C-alpha cells in the first residue's frame, strides 16, 4: 500500500543534527562557517548568533551561497542544540561554556578561553581525541594553532624515533591578533609606501617590514606567558608532562599561517628519508623541498594541511634534524580541528 512505502521512507530518514555558531564575525567563526558549508558533515541545520546583534533580522550573512540571518544571542535559543561552536570573544565564550557545563548543550570552544582548565579536554584531532569514542564531555577546547601543529609532529616522531630534546622557533602571523592585527599590518604598509608615519596600537613597535622578538610582558627568564602556555598545552595534549621542549615565538609581518622551524634531537638514529616517511600522510603534506620552496606562508594560506618543507640532518649528529613546517592558523590551526572533533562528537551521539 502507498502509505507503507511512505512510512518506510520516513523511518530511513536520518535525523538532522542541530548546530549553532556563536561569533560569526571573528576570523575563526568565519572559517568554521565556510568549512561547514564546503565539507561533508552528517545531516544538520545551522543557526548563527552574534553577541553584538541587538535586533533579529538586523544582520545577514551567507551560508552555502544563500542569505542567512544572524540572530541576537539569547541563551534559551541554544538549549537543546546538539553542538555549539563558540568563536566569539572570551567573555561571551566563558558565559556560553558554563551553560554547556550545566548540560544545556554540547560545545567546542575556539576562543582559547578554557585552554588552561585541566577539567576541560584539550583535543587535537588524530592525536588525543580517541576518548570521544568512550565519553562525550559537555565542553571541549580547541587548542592553539601551534599546539595543533607541533603535537601532530611529535605524535608521529616520538613513537618511531624517541625524543631527547626539541626546540621550536615559531614565526607568528598578525592574524594571531584577529582582525585588529591584520588591519594594523595593512594600514602600516600603506602608510610607509606613501611616506607617512605608521600608527601602532596592537603591536609594541611597527610590524610592517619589521620583526619583533616579542609582543607580551616577559617573565624573569625572558619568556612571554604565551610561550610558556604553548609548551604546557603541547605536553598536555600528548600526555607527556616532561616533554623536553623549549619554544620561542617571533612576531613576523605576514597576514596568515604559522611557520615553525623545529630542531629535533632524537634518541634513535634516522635518515632524512625516514623522517619524510612518517610525515607523508594527513594532516601533513610533503613538498619537494630539494627542488622547490613550496612551504611558504603565501602558498600555504587557506590550505588544509600542515606543509613539510626543508628537512636537514646535522652532519655531526645523525640523530639531530631541523624540520620546517607551515600551516594556516585559521584552517588547520583552528576551524578544521574543531570540524573534525565535531564529526566525532555527533557520530558518537548517533551511536
C-alpha positions as CSV (number, residue, x, y, z in Angstrom):
1,X,0.0,0.0,0.0
2,X,1.1,3.6,-0.7
3,X,1.3,4.6,3.0
4,X,3.5,1.6,4.0
5,X,6.2,2.8,1.5
6,X,5.9,6.4,2.9
7,X,6.3,5.1,6.4
8,X,9.3,3.0,5.4
9,X,10.9,6.1,3.8
10,X,10.3,8.1,6.9
11,X,12.0,5.5,9.1
12,X,15.0,5.6,6.9
13,X,15.4,9.3,7.0
14,X,18.3,10.3,9.3
15,X,17.5,12.9,11.9
16,X,19.3,16.2,11.5
17,X,21.9,17.5,13.9
18,X,21.1,20.9,15.3
19,X,24.2,23.1,15.3
20,X,24.9,26.7,16.2
21,X,27.7,29.1,15.8
22,X,28.3,31.9,18.2
23,X,30.6,34.6,16.8
24,X,30.3,34.8,13.0
25,X,32.4,38.0,12.7
26,X,35.6,36.5,14.3
27,X,38.2,35.1,11.9
28,X,37.7,31.6,13.4
29,X,33.9,32.0,13.2
30,X,34.1,32.9,9.6
31,X,36.3,29.9,8.8
32,X,34.2,27.3,10.7
33,X,31.1,28.6,8.8
34,X,33.0,28.3,5.5
35,X,34.1,24.7,6.3
36,X,30.6,23.6,7.4
37,X,29.4,24.9,4.0
38,X,32.1,23.2,2.0
39,X,32.9,19.8,3.6
40,X,30.8,16.7,4.3
41,X,29.1,16.6,7.6
42,X,26.2,14.4,8.8
43,X,22.8,15.9,8.0
44,X,22.4,19.2,10.0
45,X,20.8,22.5,10.3
46,X,22.7,25.6,11.5
47,X,21.8,28.8,13.3
48,X,24.1,31.8,13.6
49,X,24.4,34.1,16.7
50,X,26.4,37.1,17.5
51,X,26.7,39.0,20.8
52,X,26.6,42.4,19.1
53,X,23.2,41.8,17.4
54,X,20.5,43.7,19.2
55,X,17.5,43.0,16.9
56,X,16.7,39.9,14.9
57,X,16.9,40.3,11.1
58,X,19.1,43.3,11.5
59,X,22.2,41.4,10.3
60,X,22.6,39.0,7.4
61,X,25.4,36.8,6.1
62,X,25.7,33.9,3.6
63,X,25.9,30.2,4.1
64,X,26.2,27.8,1.2
65,X,25.7,30.9,-1.1
66,X,22.3,31.6,0.4
67,X,21.4,34.6,2.6
68,X,21.1,33.7,6.3
69,X,20.0,35.7,9.4
70,X,22.5,36.2,12.3
71,X,20.4,36.1,15.4
72,X,20.6,38.0,18.6
73,X,22.3,35.9,21.3
74,X,19.6,34.5,23.6
75,X,20.7,31.8,25.9
76,X,17.4,29.9,25.7
77,X,17.8,29.6,21.9
78,X,20.9,27.5,22.4
79,X,19.3,25.0,24.7
80,X,18.8,21.6,23.2
81,X,21.4,22.1,20.4
82,X,23.4,19.1,19.6
83,X,26.6,21.1,19.3
84,X,27.5,24.8,19.6
85,X,30.7,26.3,18.2
86,X,32.0,29.1,20.5
87,X,34.0,31.6,18.4
88,X,33.1,34.9,19.9
89,X,35.1,37.0,22.4
90,X,36.4,35.4,25.6
91,X,33.7,36.9,27.9
92,X,30.9,35.5,25.7
93,X,32.6,32.2,25.3
94,X,33.1,31.9,29.1
95,X,29.4,32.5,29.7
96,X,28.2,30.1,27.0
97,X,30.7,27.5,28.1
98,X,29.3,27.5,31.6
99,X,25.9,26.8,30.1
100,X,27.3,23.8,28.3
101,X,28.8,22.5,31.5
102,X,25.4,22.8,33.1
103,X,24.1,20.4,30.4
104,X,22.2,22.9,28.2
105,X,24.1,21.7,25.1
106,X,27.5,20.4,24.0
107,X,30.1,22.9,22.8
108,X,33.5,23.3,21.2
109,X,35.3,26.4,22.3
110,X,37.6,28.0,19.6
111,X,38.4,31.2,21.6
112,X,41.0,29.7,23.9
113,X,39.0,30.7,26.9
114,X,39.1,27.3,28.6
115,X,42.5,26.1,27.4
116,X,44.1,26.4,30.8
117,X,41.4,24.5,32.6
118,X,42.6,20.9,33.3
119,X,39.0,19.7,33.6
120,X,38.1,20.8,30.1
121,X,39.5,18.4,27.5
122,X,42.0,20.0,25.1
123,X,41.8,17.9,21.9
124,X,43.8,17.7,18.7
125,X,42.1,15.5,16.0
126,X,44.1,12.4,15.3
127,X,46.3,12.9,18.4
128,X,44.3,12.6,21.6
129,X,40.7,12.6,20.6
130,X,40.2,8.9,21.0
131,X,38.4,9.3,24.3
132,X,35.5,10.8,22.4
133,X,34.5,7.3,21.4
134,X,34.1,6.4,25.1
135,X,32.8,9.6,26.8
136,X,31.3,12.8,25.5
137,X,32.2,15.8,27.7
138,X,29.8,18.8,27.6
139,X,32.6,21.2,26.6
140,X,35.9,20.7,24.8
141,X,38.6,23.2,23.9
142,X,40.2,23.7,20.5
143,X,44.0,24.2,21.2
144,X,46.2,27.0,19.9
145,X,47.3,26.6,16.3
146,X,50.9,26.0,17.4
147,X,49.8,23.2,19.7
148,X,47.9,21.5,16.9
149,X,50.9,21.7,14.5
150,X,53.6,20.6,16.9
151,X,51.6,18.0,18.8
152,X,50.8,16.4,15.4
153,X,54.5,16.4,14.6
154,X,55.6,14.9,17.9
155,X,52.7,12.3,17.8
156,X,54.4,10.9,14.7
157,X,58.0,11.3,15.6
158,X,58.2,10.1,19.2
159,X,56.8,6.6,18.9
160,X,59.1,5.9,15.9
161,X,62.4,7.5,17.0
162,X,62.1,8.8,20.6
163,X,63.0,12.3,21.5
164,X,65.8,13.7,23.7
165,X,65.1,17.4,23.1
166,X,63.1,19.7,20.8
167,X,63.5,23.4,20.1
168,X,60.9,25.3,18.1
169,X,61.2,28.8,16.7
170,X,57.6,29.9,15.9
171,X,57.0,32.7,13.3
172,X,53.7,34.2,14.3
173,X,51.3,35.9,11.8
174,X,49.5,39.1,12.6
175,X,46.1,37.3,12.4
176,X,47.0,35.7,15.8
177,X,45.6,39.1,17.0
178,X,42.5,38.6,14.9
179,X,41.2,41.4,12.6
180,X,43.0,44.3,14.5
181,X,46.3,42.7,13.8
182,X,45.6,42.3,10.1
183,X,44.3,45.9,9.8
184,X,47.4,47.3,11.6
185,X,49.8,45.5,9.2
186,X,47.8,46.6,6.2
187,X,47.5,50.2,7.3
188,X,51.1,50.5,8.3
189,X,52.2,49.1,5.0
190,X,50.1,51.6,3.1
191,X,51.4,54.4,5.3
192,X,55.0,53.6,4.7
193,X,54.6,53.2,1.0
194,X,53.0,56.6,0.9
195,X,55.8,58.1,3.1
196,X,53.5,58.6,6.0
197,X,54.1,57.8,9.7
198,X,52.5,54.4,10.6
199,X,50.3,54.2,13.6
200,X,50.9,51.5,16.2
201,X,48.3,50.1,18.6
202,X,48.2,46.3,18.6
203,X,52.0,45.7,18.5
204,X,54.7,47.2,20.7
205,X,56.6,48.5,17.6
206,X,55.9,48.9,13.9
207,X,55.3,45.5,12.5
208,X,55.2,46.3,8.7
209,X,58.6,45.4,7.1
210,X,59.8,44.5,10.6
211,X,60.4,41.7,13.1
212,X,59.6,41.7,16.8
213,X,61.2,39.4,19.3
214,X,58.1,39.6,21.5
215,X,54.9,41.5,21.9
216,X,54.0,40.5,25.5
217,X,55.3,41.0,29.0
218,X,58.3,38.8,29.9
219,X,59.0,36.7,33.0
220,X,62.2,36.7,34.9
221,X,63.8,34.2,32.4
222,X,62.8,36.4,29.4
223,X,59.9,34.2,28.2
224,X,56.4,35.5,27.5
225,X,53.4,33.9,29.2
226,X,52.1,32.8,25.8
227,X,55.3,30.8,25.1
228,X,55.0,29.0,28.4
229,X,51.4,28.3,27.8
230,X,52.0,26.8,24.4
231,X,54.6,24.3,25.9
232,X,52.1,23.4,28.6
233,X,49.3,22.8,26.0
234,X,51.5,20.6,23.9
235,X,52.6,18.5,26.9
236,X,49.0,18.2,28.0
237,X,47.7,17.1,24.6
238,X,50.5,14.5,24.2
239,X,50.1,13.3,27.8
240,X,53.8,13.9,28.4
241,X,54.3,16.4,31.2
242,X,58.1,16.0,30.9
243,X,58.3,16.5,27.2
244,X,61.8,18.1,26.6
245,X,60.6,21.1,24.6
246,X,61.6,24.7,24.6
247,X,59.8,27.2,22.4
248,X,60.2,30.8,21.3
249,X,57.7,33.0,19.3
250,X,58.9,35.6,16.9
251,X,56.3,38.1,15.5
252,X,56.6,38.5,11.7
253,X,54.9,40.7,9.2
254,X,52.7,38.1,7.4
255,X,48.9,38.1,7.5
256,X,48.2,34.3,7.9
257,X,49.9,31.0,8.6
258,X,52.4,29.9,11.3
259,X,55.8,28.8,10.1
260,X,57.8,26.8,12.6
261,X,61.4,25.7,12.4
262,X,61.8,22.8,14.8
263,X,65.0,21.2,16.0
264,X,64.7,17.5,16.9
265,X,67.4,15.6,18.8
266,X,66.1,12.0,18.5
267,X,67.0,9.0,20.7
268,X,67.4,6.8,17.7
269,X,69.5,7.4,14.5
270,X,67.5,8.1,11.4
271,X,67.9,9.4,7.9
272,X,66.0,12.3,6.2
273,X,64.0,9.7,4.2
274,X,62.8,8.1,7.4
275,X,61.6,11.5,8.7
276,X,59.8,12.1,5.4
277,X,58.2,8.7,5.6
278,X,56.4,9.3,8.8
279,X,55.2,12.7,7.6
280,X,53.7,11.7,4.3
281,X,50.1,11.2,5.4
282,X,47.3,13.6,6.5
283,X,47.3,16.1,8.1
284,X,50.9,16.5,6.8
285,X,51.8,17.2,3.2
286,X,55.4,16.7,2.0
287,X,56.8,19.2,-0.5
288,X,59.6,18.6,-3.0
289,X,61.9,20.8,-0.9
290,X,65.1,19.6,-2.7
291,X,63.9,21.2,-6.0
292,X,61.5,23.9,-4.8
293,X,60.4,26.0,-1.9
294,X,56.6,25.5,-1.7
295,X,56.2,25.5,2.1
296,X,55.8,29.3,2.4
297,X,53.1,31.4,4.1
298,X,52.0,32.7,0.7
299,X,51.4,29.3,-0.8
300,X,50.0,27.6,2.3
301,X,47.5,30.3,3.3
302,X,44.0,28.9,3.1
303,X,45.1,25.2,2.7
304,X,44.1,22.3,4.9
305,X,47.3,20.5,5.5
306,X,50.5,21.0,7.6
307,X,53.1,21.5,4.9
308,X,56.5,20.0,5.4
309,X,59.3,21.9,3.8
310,X,63.1,21.5,4.3
311,X,64.4,18.7,6.4
312,X,68.0,18.9,7.4
313,X,70.2,16.4,9.3
314,X,73.1,17.7,11.4
315,X,76.3,16.4,9.8
316,X,77.9,15.9,13.2
317,X,74.9,14.2,14.8
318,X,72.9,11.6,12.9
319,X,70.1,11.9,15.4
320,X,69.5,15.6,15.0
321,X,67.2,17.2,12.5
322,X,65.7,20.6,11.5
323,X,62.2,20.4,10.2
324,X,60.3,23.3,8.6
325,X,56.5,23.3,9.0
326,X,54.0,25.8,7.7
327,X,50.2,25.7,8.3
328,X,47.3,28.1,8.1
329,X,46.3,29.2,11.6
330,X,42.6,29.6,10.7
331,X,42.1,26.3,8.7
332,X,44.3,23.5,10.0
333,X,45.2,25.5,13.1
334,X,41.7,26.2,14.2
335,X,38.5,25.5,12.3
336,X,39.4,22.2,10.7
337,X,40.4,20.7,14.0
338,X,37.1,21.8,15.5
339,X,35.2,20.5,12.5
340,X,36.9,17.1,12.8
341,X,36.1,17.0,16.5
342,X,32.5,17.9,15.8
343,X,32.2,15.0,13.4
344,X,33.4,12.6,16.1
345,X,31.1,14.1,18.7
346,X,27.9,13.9,16.6
347,X,28.9,10.5,15.3
348,X,29.3,9.2,18.9
349,X,25.9,10.7,19.8
350,X,24.3,8.9,16.9
351,X,25.6,5.6,18.2
